[in-house]
Amino acid sequence: MSVMFAAPSGGTRPTNGNLYEFKAGRAKLEAGSSADKRKVVADKAKGTVYIKQTPDQLMHFGWKNRETGGSDDIDLIVFPGDTEFVKIKECSDARMFMLKFKNTSDDRRLFWLQENVKDKDEEIVKKVNDFLNNPPPQRTGARGGASERGNALLASLNGGDDIGALGNMDQNQLMQLFSLMQGGNGSEMLPLSLGGRGNEKE
């Protein structure tokens, strides 16, 4: 099973924004002076490395060109435990980082930091690894909460002594109850009379 997939173009846009990002350019490995040596060549393009989580709970590691936003952008779907983000300490003339995939030795993505803030390297490494390997739990949406409220209302009706409480509701109240049961937001819900017959005229 592959550890990485290219995200489909035109896919669902994230609704919660990026979880983390920092300014960085891309770099690549090229042959060095000997067979056992390789050199890192940096691309001068200004970019941003970002991490986001889509509504399907998949984690994305990406890079976008801050100047053009062109087709050279990266958007990878990464699964927990499949990657490691590290700083390349052997590179002395730049603050270089690498995203490496544990199951494939040849697939590595290099980035050089384009931020002037010093002493941020360890924070970047920690946060990237934390987000990719320990994704945050999905937040409960408004639809789920509304559905639970609707179910609670239905339970109170079924368990109450007065099953005829439904007869005390007008059309708007009934529609709101059914909407809640089906996952509606219930943002304009009117008070419901569940216990007695306060709406009856004497």
MILOPA-5175 format. One record per residue: x, y negated, z of N, C-alpha, C, O in turn; chain; residue number from 1. Coordinates in pm, 1 decimal. Layout:
     n_east    n_north       n_up    ca_east   ca_north      ca_up     c_east    c_north       c_up     o_east    o_north       o_up   chaine   num
          X          Y          Z          X          Y          Z          X          Y          Z          X          Y          Z        A   NUM
...
This chain:
     n_east    n_north       n_up    ca_east   ca_north      ca_up     c_east    c_north       c_up     o_east    o_north       o_up   chaine   num
       84.7      119.6        0.0        0.0        0.0        0.0       87.9     -124.1        0.0      182.4     -134.1       78.2        A     1
       56.5     -217.5      -87.2      137.8     -337.6      -97.8      117.8     -425.6       23.2        8.9     -431.0       80.5        A     2
      223.4     -494.5       61.7      214.1     -581.4      178.6      173.0     -721.2      139.0      150.8     -805.7      225.7        A     3
      162.4     -747.1       12.7      135.5     -883.5      -29.7       50.5     -879.3     -154.0       69.7     -794.2     -240.8        A     4
      -44.3     -972.2     -162.7     -127.4     -984.3     -280.4     -131.0    -1130.4     -321.6     -135.0    -1218.8     -236.0        A     5
     -129.5    -1156.2     -448.6     -148.7    -1292.9     -495.8     -295.5    -1326.9     -479.1     -382.1    -1250.6     -521.8        A     6
     -324.3    -1440.7     -417.3     -463.3    -1477.7     -395.0     -530.4    -1508.2     -527.0     -469.7    -1572.8     -612.4        A     7
     -653.7    -1464.0     -547.0     -721.9    -1488.2     -672.5     -747.3    -1636.0     -694.9     -778.7    -1709.4     -601.3        A     8
     -733.6    -1679.2     -819.6     -757.8    -1819.2     -851.4     -906.0    -1847.5     -843.3     -988.7    -1760.5     -870.5        A     9
     -939.5    -1971.7     -805.2    -1078.7    -2009.4     -794.5    -1151.1    -1944.4     -679.6    -1274.1    -1939.8     -679.4        A    10
    -1077.8    -1893.1     -580.5    -1139.4    -1824.2     -467.6    -1202.8    -1921.9     -371.1    -1206.5    -2042.5     -395.3        A    11
    -1252.6    -1867.5     -261.2    -1319.6    -1948.8     -161.6    -1221.1    -2041.8      -92.2    -1115.0    -1999.4      -46.4        A    12
    -1257.7    -2168.2      -85.4    -1173.5    -2265.7      -17.9    -1186.9    -2252.0      133.3    -1296.5    -2225.1      182.6        A    13
    -1076.9    -2270.0      209.1    -1088.3    -2260.3      354.3    -1174.7    -2372.7      408.7    -1167.0    -2486.0      361.3        A    14
    -1255.5    -2342.2      506.6    -1344.5    -2441.7      564.6    -1286.0    -2506.3      689.8    -1337.2    -2607.6      737.4        A    15
    -1178.2    -2447.3      743.4    -1123.7    -2499.2      868.3     -987.1    -2565.0      851.1     -921.8    -2597.2      950.3        A    16
     -942.2    -2585.8      725.7     -814.1    -2650.2      703.1     -698.1    -2558.4      734.4     -716.6    -2440.5      764.4        A    17
     -578.7    -2613.5      727.1     -458.9    -2535.7      753.8     -436.5    -2520.3      904.3     -457.3    -2614.2      981.1        A    18
     -394.3    -2402.0      944.6     -361.7    -2378.1     1084.7     -228.3    -2441.7     1121.6     -209.2    -2488.4     1233.9        A    19
     -136.2    -2442.9     1025.3       -3.0    -2498.0     1051.0       61.9    -2532.6      918.1       37.3    -2465.7      817.8        A    20
      144.2    -2636.0      916.3      215.5    -2672.9      794.2      338.7    -2755.6      828.3      346.0    -2819.5      933.2        A    21
      433.9    -2752.8      737.9      553.9    -2836.2      750.9      610.8    -2862.2      611.8      587.8    -2784.8      518.8        A    22
      684.0    -2970.1      598.7      739.6    -3009.7      469.9      864.1    -2927.8      437.6      957.7    -2920.7      517.2        A    23
      863.8    -2867.4      321.8      977.8    -2784.0      282.1      978.9    -2765.8      131.1      874.9    -2770.0       65.3        A    24
     1097.9    -2745.7       78.1     1113.4    -2716.4      -63.7     1143.0    -2568.8      -83.4     1172.4    -2496.7       11.9        A    25
     1134.9    -2525.3     -207.0     1163.2    -2385.8     -237.3     1311.9    -2366.9     -268.5     1382.7    -2461.6     -302.4        A    26
     1356.0    -2244.0     -256.3     1494.4    -2210.5     -290.1     1496.6    -2067.3     -342.8     1399.4    -1993.3     -327.7        A    27
     1607.1    -2029.2     -404.0     1618.8    -1894.0     -458.4     1761.1    -1843.0     -444.9     1856.3    -1920.3     -434.5        A    28
     1773.1    -1712.2     -445.2     1904.0    -1648.5     -437.3     1958.9    -1624.5     -577.5     1887.3    -1578.0     -666.1        A    29
     2086.2    -1656.5     -596.4     2152.9    -1630.0     -723.3     2284.1    -1557.0     -698.4     2335.3    -1555.4     -586.4        A    30
     2337.3    -1497.2     -802.4     2463.4    -1422.6     -789.7     2575.6    -1514.3     -744.1     2585.4    -1629.5     -786.2        A    31
     2660.4    -1460.0     -656.3     2772.1    -1538.2     -604.6     2902.9    -1506.5     -675.5     2904.2    -1457.8     -788.5        A    32
     3010.8    -1534.6     -607.9     3143.5    -1516.4     -665.6     3182.9    -1369.9     -677.1     3274.3    -1335.4     -751.9        A    33
     3113.2    -1283.0     -602.2     3140.5    -1140.0     -608.9     3009.6    -1063.2     -598.1     2904.4    -1120.8     -570.2        A    34
     3017.4     -931.6     -620.7     2895.9     -849.7     -622.7     2826.1     -845.7     -487.4     2704.0     -831.1     -480.9        A    35
     2902.2     -858.3     -380.1     2843.6     -848.7     -246.2     2809.6     -985.2     -187.4     2772.6     -994.9      -70.4        A    36
     2822.0    -1090.2     -267.5     2791.4    -1224.2     -219.7     2685.9    -1288.6     -308.5     2686.9    -1272.0     -430.5        A    37
     2596.2    -1361.4     -246.3     2493.3    -1433.1     -319.7     2483.8    -1574.1     -265.1     2516.0    -1598.4     -148.8        A    38
     2440.2    -1666.5     -347.6     2429.5    -1804.7     -304.4     2284.2    -1852.4     -312.0     2205.0    -1805.0     -393.4        A    39
     2252.9    -1946.3     -225.6     2117.9    -2002.1     -220.4     2116.0    -2133.7     -297.9     2196.3    -2223.4     -272.5        A    40
     2024.2    -2143.4     -391.5     2010.5    -2264.6     -472.6     1875.7    -2329.0     -441.4     1771.2    -2265.8     -457.2        A    41
     1878.1    -2454.3     -397.4     1755.9    -2523.3     -356.7     1692.9    -2597.6     -473.4     1761.6    -2657.5     -556.2        A    42
     1560.6    -2592.1     -477.7     1483.0    -2670.9     -573.9     1455.6    -2807.6     -511.1     1415.7    -2815.6     -394.9        A    43
     1476.7    -2914.1     -586.8     1462.6    -3048.5     -531.5     1317.4    -3092.4     -513.8     1292.0    -3194.7     -450.2        A    44
     1223.1    -3018.5     -567.8     1082.4    -3058.0     -559.9     1036.1    -3068.9     -414.9     1071.1    -2985.7     -331.1        A    45
      956.6    -3172.8     -386.0      902.9    -3191.2     -252.0      778.3    -3104.4     -234.5      688.6    -3103.7     -318.8        A    46
      775.0    -3031.7     -123.4      661.7    -2942.0     -104.0      619.7    -2929.2       40.4      678.6    -2990.2      129.7        A    47
      516.2    -2848.3       62.5      462.9    -2821.4      195.0      435.5    -2672.6      209.6      367.2    -2612.9      126.4        A    48
      488.2    -2613.7      314.2      454.5    -2475.9      349.9      334.5    -2482.2      444.0      332.1    -2562.7      537.0        A    49
      236.2    -2398.1      419.7      116.2    -2401.4      503.6       68.3    -2260.3      534.9       98.7    -2164.5      463.7        A    50
       -7.7    -2250.7      643.6      -73.9    -2125.4      682.7     -220.0    -2157.6      705.7     -252.9    -2254.5      774.2        A    51
     -307.0    -2077.4      649.3     -449.8    -2098.8      667.3     -520.2    -1964.3      681.3     -467.0    -1859.8      644.1        A    52
     -640.8    -1970.1      735.8     -724.7    -1850.7      750.2     -857.9    -1877.7      682.3     -926.7    -1974.5      714.7        A    53
     -893.3    -1792.2      588.8    -1018.3    -1808.8      515.8    -1133.6    -1745.8      594.2    -1109.4    -1669.6      687.9        A    54
    -1259.0    -1776.2      557.6    -1373.1    -1721.6      631.8    -1376.0    -1569.7      638.7    -1438.7    -1513.6      728.6        A    55
    -1308.9    -1501.2      544.6    -1303.1    -1354.7      549.7    -1195.2    -1305.7      645.8    -1166.7    -1186.0      651.4        A    56
    -1134.6    -1398.4      722.1    -1034.9    -1371.9      826.7     -898.0    -1333.9      770.0     -810.0    -1295.7      847.1        A    57
     -876.9    -1342.7      640.9     -746.4    -1314.3      582.4     -653.1    -1432.7      603.8     -693.9    -1548.6      596.0        A    58
     -526.5    -1400.6      631.1     -425.8    -1503.4      652.2     -351.7    -1532.3      521.4     -310.1    -1441.0      450.1        A    59
     -336.5    -1660.6      492.0     -267.5    -1704.4      370.9     -139.8    -1778.9      408.6     -140.7    -1867.7      493.9        A    60
      -30.9    -1741.3      344.0       94.2    -1816.5      353.6      115.4    -1880.7      217.7      117.4    -1812.2      115.4        A    61
      130.9    -2011.2      216.9      140.6    -2078.4       87.9      241.9    -2191.1       84.1      291.2    -2238.2      186.6        A    62
      270.4    -2231.8      -36.7      355.1    -2349.2      -61.0      291.2    -2429.0     -173.7      248.6    -2372.8     -274.6        A    63
      284.7    -2560.5     -155.6      228.9    -2645.1     -260.9      324.0    -2760.7     -290.0      389.4    -2813.9     -200.4        A    64
      329.7    -2797.0     -414.5      413.6    -2907.2     -459.9      345.7    -3038.1     -423.0      235.1    -3066.4     -469.2        A    65
      411.7    -3118.0     -339.8      352.1    -3243.9     -295.1      355.4    -3351.6     -402.9      288.5    -3454.2     -390.5        A    66
      431.9    -3328.9     -507.0      442.9    -3428.8     -612.8      346.6    -3403.0     -727.5      287.3    -3496.6     -781.0        A    67
      330.5    -3278.0     -765.3      248.6    -3246.5     -881.7      128.7    -3158.4     -851.1       27.6    -3164.7     -921.2        A    68
      138.9    -3075.3     -745.9       31.8    -2980.0     -718.6        9.5    -2887.8     -836.2     -104.0    -2852.3     -867.9        A    69
      118.6    -2849.0     -901.1      111.5    -2774.4    -1026.2       96.1    -2625.3    -1010.0       67.0    -2574.6     -901.6        A    70
      116.7    -2555.0    -1122.5       95.7    -2410.5    -1127.0      204.5    -2331.4    -1054.9      193.3    -2209.6    -1040.7        A    71
      309.8    -2399.8    -1009.4      416.6    -2329.1     -938.9      384.2    -2310.9     -790.6      466.8    -2259.0     -715.5        A    72
      265.4    -2352.7     -747.5      225.9    -2335.7     -608.0      218.3    -2186.9     -572.3      196.9    -2101.8     -658.7        A    73
      236.1    -2157.6     -443.7      231.2    -2020.4     -393.2      112.2    -2006.5     -299.6       87.6    -2094.5     -217.1        A    74
       38.7    -1897.9     -311.4      -68.9    -1865.7     -217.3      -72.1    -1714.2     -202.1     -122.3    -1643.1     -289.1        A    75
      -17.8    -1665.3      -90.1       -6.8    -1521.9      -65.6      -96.7    -1480.0       49.4     -108.8    -1552.4      148.3        A    76
     -159.3    -1365.3       37.6     -234.5    -1305.5      147.1     -140.4    -1212.7      223.3      -83.9    -1119.2      166.5        A    77
     -124.5    -1239.8      352.4      -28.1    -1165.7      434.1     -101.3    -1095.1      547.9     -185.7    -1154.8      614.7        A    78
      -68.8     -968.6      569.3     -132.6     -890.8      674.6      -43.6     -887.4      799.2       78.9     -884.9      787.5        A    79
     -104.5     -887.4      918.1      -27.4     -886.5     1043.0       71.8     -770.9     1048.0       38.3     -656.6     1016.8        A    80
      194.2     -803.2     1088.0      297.6     -701.6     1102.3      376.6     -673.0      975.8      474.9     -599.1      981.1        A    81
      336.9     -729.2      862.1      404.6     -699.2      736.0      520.3     -793.8      705.1      603.8     -764.0      619.7        A    82
      525.4     -908.4      774.8      626.6    -1008.2      741.6      702.4    -1055.9      865.1      661.9    -1033.5      979.2        A    83
      812.4    -1121.6      837.3      890.4    -1188.3      942.5      947.4    -1316.9      884.1     1003.8    -1317.3      774.7        A    84
      931.9    -1425.1      958.2      982.3    -1555.0      914.9     1105.6    -1588.2      998.1     1097.6    -1592.2     1120.9        A    85
     1218.6    -1611.8      933.9     1344.5    -1631.5     1005.7     1421.3    -1751.0      949.3     1399.1    -1794.6      836.3        A    86
     1510.7    -1801.2     1030.5     1602.4    -1905.3      984.5     1731.9    -1840.0      938.7     1783.9    -1749.7     1004.3        A    87
     1783.6    -1886.9      824.9     1908.9    -1832.9      772.9     2024.5    -1912.9      833.5     2057.3    -2022.3      787.4        A    88
     2083.7    -1857.1      935.1     2188.7    -1929.1     1008.3     2317.6    -1940.8      928.3     2398.4    -2030.2      953.1        A    89
     2337.0    -1850.1      831.8     2460.7    -1853.1      752.9     2466.8    -1973.4      657.6     2573.6    -2008.1      607.3        A    90
     2351.8    -2036.0      633.5     2348.6    -2151.0      543.0     2380.2    -2277.3      623.7     2299.4    -2321.7      705.3        A    91
     2497.5    -2333.6      600.2     2546.2    -2444.0      683.1     2511.4    -2582.0      628.4     2514.3    -2679.9      702.9        A    92
     2478.7    -2591.3      499.9     2456.0    -2723.3      441.2     2307.5    -2759.1      428.0     2274.5    -2861.5      368.2        A    93
     2218.4    -2677.4      482.3     2074.6    -2706.4      479.6     2005.1    -2622.3      585.8     2058.2    -2520.8      630.7        A    94
     1887.2    -2665.0      624.8     1806.5    -2588.6      720.5     1717.0    -2496.1      639.4     1610.0    -2534.9      592.6        A    95
     1763.5    -2373.4      624.3     1702.0    -2277.8      532.3     1623.6    -2170.7      609.7     1668.3    -2121.9      713.5        A    96
     1506.0    -2135.7      556.4     1420.7    -2035.0      617.9     1381.8    -1930.6      513.2     1385.6    -1956.2      392.8        A    97
     1344.9    -1813.7      562.0     1308.9    -1705.5      470.3     1188.2    -1628.6      524.1     1182.3    -1592.7      641.7        A    98
     1092.8    -1604.7      434.8      982.2    -1514.3      463.9     1016.2    -1381.5      398.4     1023.4    -1371.7      275.9        A    99
     1036.9    -1279.7      480.4     1073.7    -1149.2      425.8      967.4    -1046.2      459.6      903.3    -1052.2      564.6        A   100
      950.2     -952.1      368.8      848.5     -847.6      382.7      917.1     -719.1      426.4     1011.3     -672.1      362.6        A   101
      868.1     -663.6      535.9      936.1     -552.4      601.7      939.7     -425.5      516.5     1033.3     -346.3      527.8        A   102
      839.4     -405.6      431.6      832.8     -282.6      353.0      896.4     -294.8      215.3      904.8     -196.5      141.6        A   103
      940.8     -414.2      180.4     1005.5     -434.8       50.1     1128.2     -522.6       70.2     1115.5     -640.3      103.9        A   104
     1245.2     -467.0       50.2     1369.0     -539.9       77.3     1397.4     -648.2      -26.3     1471.1     -742.7        1.9        A   105
     1339.5     -635.4     -146.6     1371.6     -729.5     -253.5     1282.7     -853.1     -255.2     1318.3     -953.7     -316.6        A   106
     1169.7     -847.1     -190.0     1075.8     -959.3     -195.5     1099.8    -1053.9      -79.2     1060.8    -1026.2       34.3        A   107
     1164.2    -1165.6     -108.8     1193.9    -1264.6       -6.6     1163.4    -1402.9      -62.9     1191.5    -1430.9     -179.5        A   108
     1106.8    -1487.8       19.2     1075.7    -1624.5      -21.3     1157.3    -1720.9       64.0     1152.7    -1715.1      186.9        A   109
     1231.4    -1808.9       -1.0     1320.7    -1901.3       69.1     1267.7    -2044.0       61.9     1211.6    -2087.1      -38.8        A   110
     1287.3    -2115.3      171.7     1241.8    -2253.6      180.3     1344.1    -2335.8      259.8     1403.0    -2287.3      356.4        A   111
     1363.7    -2459.9      217.3     1454.0    -2547.2      292.3     1374.2    -2664.6      350.0     1292.8    -2726.2      281.2        A   112
     1399.2    -2693.3      476.0     1320.9    -2791.1      550.4     1343.8    -2931.7      496.0     1457.4    -2972.9      472.6        A   113
     1234.7    -3004.1      476.5     1241.0    -3140.9      424.9     1190.2    -3241.6      527.8     1141.0    -3348.6      491.8        A   114
     1202.1    -3207.6      652.8     1162.9    -3298.3      760.0     1285.6    -3345.8      834.4     1382.5    -3271.9      852.0        A   115
     1279.8    -3472.2      878.4     1395.2    -3530.2      947.3     1397.6    -3499.0     1096.8     1496.7    -3525.4     1164.8        A   116
     1289.4    -3443.4     1146.4     1281.5    -3413.5     1290.1     1382.9    -3305.2     1324.9     1382.3    -3197.0     1266.2        A   117
     1467.7    -3334.8     1418.4     1568.1    -3238.5     1461.6     1511.9    -3148.6     1571.2     1411.6    -3180.3     1635.2        A   118
     1577.9    -3037.9     1590.5     1541.3    -2942.1     1696.0     1398.1    -2889.7     1678.8     1330.4    -2858.9     1776.9        A   119
     1353.5    -2880.3     1554.8     1219.3    -2828.6     1529.4     1223.0    -2687.6     1470.8     1119.2    -2623.9     1453.2        A   120
     1342.3    -2640.2     1441.1     1356.2    -2512.3     1371.4     1295.2    -2396.1     1449.2     1221.1    -2315.8     1392.5        A   121
     1325.3    -2386.7     1577.1     1273.6    -2276.1     1657.4     1121.7    -2281.8     1667.2     1055.2    -2178.3     1665.8        A   122
     1067.3    -2401.8     1677.0      921.4    -2416.8     1683.5      856.2    -2368.2     1554.7      753.0    -2301.2     1559.0        A   123
      915.1    -2401.2     1440.7      860.8    -2358.5     1312.3      860.6    -2206.7     1301.6      759.9    -2146.8     1263.8        A   124
      972.9    -2144.8     1334.7      984.3    -1998.8     1326.5      880.9    -1932.6     1417.7      814.4    -1837.2     1377.5        A   125
      867.7    -1982.7     1539.0      774.8    -1921.8     1636.0      630.0    -1934.8     1589.3      554.6    -1837.5     1593.8        A   126
      590.9    -2053.0     1544.9      451.0    -2074.9     1507.4      413.6    -1997.3     1382.1      304.5    -1940.8     1374.5        A   127
      502.5    -1993.8     1283.9      472.6    -1918.9     1162.2      454.0    -1770.8     1194.8      357.6    -1709.0     1149.6        A   128
      544.8    -1714.3     1272.4      534.3    -1572.6     1309.2      410.6    -1545.7     1394.6      345.5    -1442.6     1378.0        A   129
      378.0    -1636.8     1485.0      261.1    -1617.8     1571.0      133.0    -1615.5     1489.2       47.7    -1529.3     1510.2        A   130
      118.6    -1709.3     1396.4       -3.6    -1716.1     1316.5      -16.1    -1597.0     1221.3     -125.0    -1542.3     1204.5        A   131
       94.4    -1557.0     1159.5       87.8    -1448.1     1062.4       69.1    -1312.2     1127.9        0.7    -1225.6     1073.4        A   132
      129.4    -1293.0     1244.3      124.1    -1161.3     1309.1       17.3    -1150.2     1417.3      -18.0    -1040.0     1459.2        A   133
      -34.1    -1265.0     1462.5     -142.1    -1265.3     1562.7     -248.4    -1365.9     1520.4     -261.9    -1471.3     1582.6        A   134
     -323.0    -1335.0     1416.4     -422.6    -1430.0     1364.7     -524.6    -1467.1     1471.2     -563.2    -1382.7     1552.1        A   135
     -568.6    -1592.4     1472.1     -671.0    -1632.0     1569.4     -803.1    -1564.2     1537.6     -832.8    -1539.5     1420.7        A   136
     -883.4    -1533.5     1639.7    -1014.1    -1469.8     1615.3    -1105.7    -1564.1     1541.0    -1096.0    -1686.1     1554.1        A   137
    -1194.5    -1505.9     1463.1    -1288.7    -1586.2     1386.5    -1387.8    -1652.4     1480.1    -1439.6    -1589.7     1572.6        A   138
    -1413.8    -1780.8     1454.8    -1508.2    -1854.2     1538.9    -1650.9    -1813.4     1505.5    -1684.9    -1787.5     1390.0        A   139
    -1733.9    -1808.2     1610.0    -1874.4    -1775.0     1588.7    -1944.7    -1892.4     1525.0    -1943.2    -2003.1     1578.8        A   140
    -2005.6    -1869.4     1412.1    -2070.8    -1976.0     1337.9    -2206.6    -2009.0     1394.9    -2258.8    -1940.3     1482.7        A   141
    -2261.8    -2116.1     1342.4    -2392.5    -2161.1     1389.3    -2500.8    -2060.7     1355.7    -2598.0    -2047.3     1430.0        A   142
    -2485.2    -1988.5     1242.5    -2587.5    -1894.0     1201.7    -2599.1    -1779.2     1300.5    -2709.2    -1735.3     1333.7        A   143
    -2482.4    -1730.3     1347.9    -2485.0    -1621.0     1443.2    -2551.1    -1662.1     1573.3    -2629.5    -1586.5     1630.7        A   144
    -2518.6    -1784.5     1620.6    -2578.4    -1831.1     1743.7    -2727.9    -1848.4     1731.6    -2802.7    -1817.4     1824.3        A   145
    -2771.8    -1898.6     1616.0    -2915.0    -1917.9     1595.5    -2987.7    -1785.3     1593.6    -3096.6    -1772.4     1649.5        A   146
    -2927.1    -1686.5     1529.0    -2989.5    -1554.7     1522.1    -3005.9    -1496.0     1661.2    -3109.0    -1435.8     1691.5        A   147
    -2904.7    -1512.8     1746.6    -2913.0    -1460.7     1881.8    -3024.9    -1529.6     1960.2    -3096.1    -1465.9     2037.9        A   148
    -3039.1    -1660.6     1938.6    -3146.5    -1731.5     2008.4    -3283.1    -1679.9     1964.3    -3373.7    -1663.0     2046.0        A   149
    -3296.7    -1655.0     1834.0    -3422.1    -1603.4     1782.3    -3454.6    -1467.6     1840.0    -3569.4    -1440.7     1875.5        A   150
    -3354.0    -1381.0     1849.8    -3376.0    -1248.4     1906.5    -3416.0    -1257.2     2053.8    -3499.6    -1180.2     2101.0        A   151
    -3355.7    -1351.4     2125.3    -3390.1    -1368.7     2266.3    -3535.1    -1413.8     2282.3    -3606.2    -1368.7     2372.1        A   152
    -3577.6    -1504.2     2192.6    -3715.2    -1549.2     2199.2    -3811.8    -1434.7     2170.2    -3914.5    -1420.1     2236.6        A   153
    -3777.5    -1354.2     2070.5    -3863.3    -1241.3     2037.3    -3870.6    -1142.4     2153.1    -3977.2    -1088.3     2182.3        A   154
    -3757.7    -1119.0     2218.8    -3755.5    -1026.2     2331.6    -3843.3    -1076.9     2444.8    -3913.2     -999.3     2510.0        A   155
    -3839.1    -1208.6     2467.9    -3920.6    -1263.4     2576.2    -4068.1    -1250.8     2545.5    -4150.3    -1232.6     2635.4        A   156
    -4101.7    -1260.8     2415.3    -4241.7    -1243.8     2376.8    -4286.6    -1099.7     2396.0    -4393.4    -1073.7     2451.4        A   157
    -4204.0    -1006.2     2349.6    -4239.5     -865.1     2358.0    -4246.2     -816.5     2501.9    -4326.5     -729.2     2534.7        A   158
    -4161.1     -873.5     2588.5    -4154.6     -825.0     2725.8    -4246.6     -898.4     2821.0    -4259.1     -860.5     2937.5        A   159
    -4311.9    -1004.7     2771.6    -4395.3    -1083.8     2859.5    -4532.3    -1022.1     2878.8    -4573.2     -932.0     2805.5        A   160
    -4601.7    -1072.5     2978.7    -4736.1    -1023.7     3006.5    -4837.0    -1075.1     2905.9    -4942.1    -1014.5     2885.4        A   161
    -4804.4    -1187.5     2843.1    -4900.7    -1251.3     2754.8    -4853.7    -1237.4     2611.3    -4785.2    -1326.3     2560.6        A   162
    -4888.6    -1128.1     2544.2    -4848.4    -1109.7     2404.7    -4914.7    -1212.2     2315.7    -4868.2    -1239.2     2205.1        A   163
    -5022.7    -1268.7     2363.8    -5094.0    -1367.3     2283.6    -5025.5    -1501.6     2278.8    -5082.2    -1598.3     2228.0        A   164
    -4903.1    -1509.6     2331.2    -4831.6    -1637.7     2327.7    -4809.6    -1685.9     2186.2    -4804.5    -1806.5     2162.0        A   165
    -4796.4    -1593.2     2091.6    -4779.4    -1633.8     1952.2    -4899.6    -1714.2     1904.3    -4886.2    -1802.7     1819.7        A   166
    -5014.9    -1683.6     1957.8    -5132.9    -1756.2     1915.2    -5134.4    -1899.9     1961.7    -5211.0    -1981.3     1910.2        A   167
    -5049.4    -1932.4     2060.0    -5043.1    -2068.9     2110.1    -4950.4    -2157.5     2027.6    -4944.8    -2278.4     2049.8        A   168
    -4876.9    -2098.3     1931.7    -4781.5    -2174.9     1852.1    -4848.5    -2229.6     1727.3    -4932.8    -2164.0     1666.1        A   169
    -4810.0    -2349.8     1691.2    -4860.7    -2402.3     1564.8    -4773.4    -2350.1     1451.4    -4680.1    -2273.6     1476.1        A   170
    -4801.6    -2389.5     1328.9    -4731.6    -2335.0     1213.5    -4582.9    -2369.3     1215.3    -4499.5    -2285.2     1182.0        A   171
    -4549.8    -2490.9     1253.6    -4408.9    -2532.8     1255.0    -4327.9    -2450.5     1354.8    -4214.9    -2410.8     1326.4        A   172
    -4387.1    -2424.9     1473.0    -4315.8    -2347.4     1573.9    -4294.5    -2203.5     1528.9    -4188.7    -2145.5     1553.5        A   173
    -4394.6    -2146.0     1463.0    -4379.9    -2009.8     1412.7    -4271.7    -2002.6     1306.0    -4191.8    -1908.8     1305.2        A   174
    -4268.0    -2100.3     1215.8    -4167.1    -2101.1     1109.7    -4027.6    -2113.5     1168.1    -3933.3    -2051.6     1118.6        A   175
    -4013.9    -2194.1     1274.4    -3882.5    -2210.2     1336.4    -3837.8    -2082.4     1405.4    -3719.8    -2047.7     1402.1        A   176
    -3931.4    -2012.5     1467.7    -3896.9    -1885.8     1531.3    -3850.7    -1784.5     1428.9    -3750.7    -1716.1     1450.3        A   177
    -3921.3    -1773.8     1318.7    -3882.4    -1678.9     1214.0    -3748.6    -1717.8     1152.7    -3668.0    -1631.7     1117.6        A   178
    -3725.5    -1849.1     1140.2    -3597.1    -1895.3     1086.1    -3482.4    -1855.9     1177.2    -3376.9    -1813.7     1130.0        A   179
    -3502.7    -1869.5     1309.1    -3399.0    -1830.6     1404.3    -3370.2    -1682.0     1397.1    -3254.6    -1640.2     1403.4        A   180
    -3475.0    -1602.2     1383.9    -3456.7    -1457.5     1377.1    -3377.9    -1416.6     1253.5    -3310.4    -1313.6     1253.3        A   181
    -3386.8    -1498.4     1147.0    -3317.0    -1466.6     1022.6    -3184.0    -1537.6     1011.0    -3118.6    -1527.2      907.1        A   182
    -3140.5    -1610.9     1115.7    -3009.5    -1674.8     1112.8    -3012.7    -1820.5     1079.3    -2907.5    -1877.1     1049.3        A   183
    -3129.5    -1887.0     1082.4    -3135.7    -2029.4     1054.3    -3070.3    -2108.4     1164.9    -3040.3    -2054.0     1271.2        A   184
    -3047.1    -2240.1     1140.5    -2973.7    -2317.8     1239.6    -3062.3    -2368.2     1352.9    -3011.7    -2399.4     1460.7        A   185
    -3193.0    -2377.0     1331.1    -3282.3    -2416.5     1439.7    -3251.1    -2551.5     1498.0    -3283.7    -2577.9     1613.7        A   186
    -3186.7    -2640.3     1418.2    -3142.8    -2768.4     1471.5    -3259.4    -2859.7     1505.6    -3245.2    -2952.0     1585.8        A   187
    -3376.8    -2833.7     1443.6    -3491.0    -2918.4     1470.6    -3599.6    -2839.8     1543.8    -3718.3    -2867.7     1527.2        A   188
    -3560.0    -2743.6     1623.1    -3655.2    -2655.2     1689.0    -3740.0    -2733.0     1789.4    -3687.7    -2811.4     1868.6        A   189
    -3872.6    -2710.3     1785.2    -3963.7    -2772.6     1879.4    -3978.0    -2685.3     2002.4    -3948.5    -2566.0     1995.7        A   190
    -4023.0    -2741.5     2116.9    -4042.6    -2659.6     2236.7    -4145.3    -2550.6     2210.1    -4246.9    -2575.7     2145.2        A   191
    -4119.8    -2430.1     2259.3    -4210.2    -2317.8     2240.1    -4282.7    -2287.0     2370.0    -4220.9    -2283.3     2476.4        A   192
    -4413.4    -2264.7     2361.9    -4492.1    -2226.9     2479.9    -4501.3    -2075.6     2483.1    -4579.0    -2016.5     2408.1        A   193
    -4422.2    -2011.6     2570.1    -4415.7    -1866.3     2573.0    -4491.7    -1803.9     2689.2    -4528.1    -1686.4     2684.3        A   194
    -4515.4    -1882.4     2793.3    -4567.9    -1822.0     2914.1    -4719.1    -1827.8     2923.4    -4784.0    -1723.3     2928.2        A   195
    -4776.1    -1945.3     2926.0    -4918.8    -1957.4     2949.1    -4994.4    -2003.0     2826.5    -4948.6    -1986.6     2713.4        A   196
    -5112.5    -2061.3     2850.8    -5192.8    -2109.1     2740.8    -5213.7    -2260.5     2758.6    -5325.4    -2312.2     2756.3        A   197
    -5102.2    -2326.3     2775.9    -5109.4    -2470.3     2802.7    -5165.2    -2549.2     2685.2    -5208.0    -2663.5     2701.7        A   198
    -5165.1    -2488.2     2564.8    -5212.4    -2562.2     2448.0    -5363.2    -2549.9     2432.2    -5421.9    -2617.5     2347.7        A   199
    -5428.5    -2462.6     2513.9    -5573.1    -2445.0     2500.9    -5645.6    -2559.9     2567.3    -5603.9    -2611.3     2671.1        A   200
    -5751.4    -2597.5     2507.0    -5833.0    -2703.4     2564.4    -5939.9    -2641.9     2654.0    -6002.4    -2541.4     2620.0        A   201
    -5958.3    -2703.7     2766.3    -6059.9    -2653.7     2859.3    -6198.6    -2700.7     2815.6    -6297.9    -2669.0     2881.1        A   202
